[in-house]
Amino acid sequence: MSDEARVGTLADPDATRAYGRALAAVLRAGDLVLLTGPLGAGKTTLVQGLGEAMGVRGQVASPTFIIARVHPPLEEGPALVHADAYRLGSLDELEALDLDTSLEDSVTVVEWGEGLVEVLSADRLEITLDRGHGGDAGEVAETAVGEDVAVPRRITVRGVGERWAGVALPPV
């Protein structure tokens, strides 16, 4: 799958969590996942699905204010390191998080890391989530006939590097 993008639509937050659960099946210790997208696009929602399927301890929530959170496994398997690079302004601040020290033993997911975290690994999974038109992701939009519908998200998943060559990613 290296450098070949998979594009699809996630209908709502439940579908976004479900895709995270499906994605967890192909992730292993040492994997770096880079999440990109605007506020409310579903980045943390996707990580919640990952954490659920990986069987990690603690509630997966946005790490915006604490920058990084480690969720150890409840049983066998790697820890989930969930970081938010939104408030980081330089490579020095990224290095201070020591994400590279846990990278080999964990699945490391970084929100807002584009342009910073690529230095951590030549092999990474890049996921971009975009809100659908008509409102913020997760909002309920009212249609012309008065029905409530969840605003979909567009997802683009691209494996970069040898690690992802030949890996069958879950369909979207």
ZIZILIN-V974654 format. One record per backbone hydrogen bond with DSSP energy under -1.0 kcal/mol. NH is the residue of the N-H (numbers start at 0). CO is the residue of the C=O. If there is no record, write none. Layout:
nh=NH co=CO
nh=NH co=CO
This chain:
nh=2 co=158
nh=3 co=0
nh=5 co=156
nh=7 co=154
nh=9 co=152
nh=15 co=11
nh=16 co=12
nh=17 co=13
nh=18 co=14
nh=19 co=15
nh=20 co=16
nh=21 co=17
nh=22 co=18
nh=23 co=19
nh=25 co=22
nh=29 co=105
nh=30 co=27
nh=32 co=107
nh=33 co=124
nh=34 co=109
nh=35 co=126
nh=40 co=37
nh=45 co=41
nh=46 co=42
nh=47 co=43
nh=48 co=44
nh=49 co=45
nh=50 co=46
nh=51 co=47
nh=52 co=48
nh=53 co=49
nh=55 co=50
nh=56 co=71
nh=66 co=62
nh=67 co=65
nh=68 co=81
nh=70 co=79
nh=73 co=54
nh=79 co=70
nh=80 co=106
nh=81 co=68
nh=82 co=108
nh=83 co=66
nh=84 co=110
nh=87 co=84
nh=93 co=89
nh=94 co=90
nh=95 co=91
nh=96 co=93
nh=97 co=94
nh=100 co=97
nh=105 co=101
nh=106 co=78
nh=107 co=30
nh=108 co=80
nh=109 co=32
nh=110 co=82
nh=111 co=34
nh=115 co=112
nh=116 co=112
nh=119 co=116
nh=123 co=159
nh=124 co=31
nh=125 co=157
nh=126 co=33
nh=127 co=155
nh=128 co=35
nh=129 co=153
nh=131 co=151
nh=138 co=135
nh=140 co=148
nh=142 co=146
nh=145 co=142
nh=148 co=140
nh=150 co=138
nh=152 co=9
nh=153 co=129
nh=154 co=7
nh=155 co=127
nh=156 co=5
nh=157 co=125
nh=159 co=123
nh=163 co=160
nh=164 co=161
nh=166 co=163
